[in-house]
């Protein structure tokens, strides 16, 4: 996957954070699945036991809060007495295990592991912690890969809501959850729901990176694709034109990406002309 690198010259922390979250969103928008690339660590028999124990429904995977509250001596998860309910190290190990299963394309096992991690994170941190949103996203990614779009949708929506509550509506950290949910709707061919999310993402990138940024162009490309999917060819042609206005000066007219967008724009124009001819 190729991404546009940002040059961070002044050392300000927020620029580094912006690059991190924009790159994650780019991974979702244009590259193959790249979850797990930054994870490390050993998974143990403890994690294996948790994954096996959580091979039931998601509801059964959520441990109840102990009567004495967290922080009391040795609270344990009701789904597996060997695992402390607020043991965040165990949750991280389960996340690592899920990543390994994803790498092996053992998606049912990956879902069980990520479901177990989410159960611990949510019990320990509460439902509004951004780390819980990350865990929701990991589980949603697997469900989307398994074509369980309804299950993925609810988790992506919850993750977006958690991040909006934590950071506000215009923070760079919303780029990844917006891209996740929009991408799901695009794959699902629910065009009307994908378009406003991609427009919101494009506006976010524009405010943060500038109107002629590559990320803005490629997000608008998805807007055009969604309009074309609905046979709204006038809108599709317009948005393909906006994409080309950004990319052509930067990449040149012979660039494969530019050539692909030109082809899509020409197809939309032909369909628009054909629909006009049929009406007349």
Secondary structure, DSSP 4 states (H G I P E B T S, - for coil): ---PPPP--S--HHHHHHHHHHHHHHHHHHSS--TTTT------HHHHHHHHHT-S-TGGGSPPPPTT-TTSTT-EETTEEEEETT-HHHHHHHHHHHHHHHHTT-HHHHHHHHHHHHHHHHHHH-TT-HHHHHHHHHHHHHHHHTT-HHHHHHHHHHHHHHHHHHH-TT-TTHHHHHHHHHHHHHHHT-HHHHHHHHHHHHHHHHHHH-TT-HHHHHHHHHHHHHHHHTT-HHHHHHHHHHHHHHHHHHH-TTSHHHHHHHHHHHHHHHHHHHHHHHH-
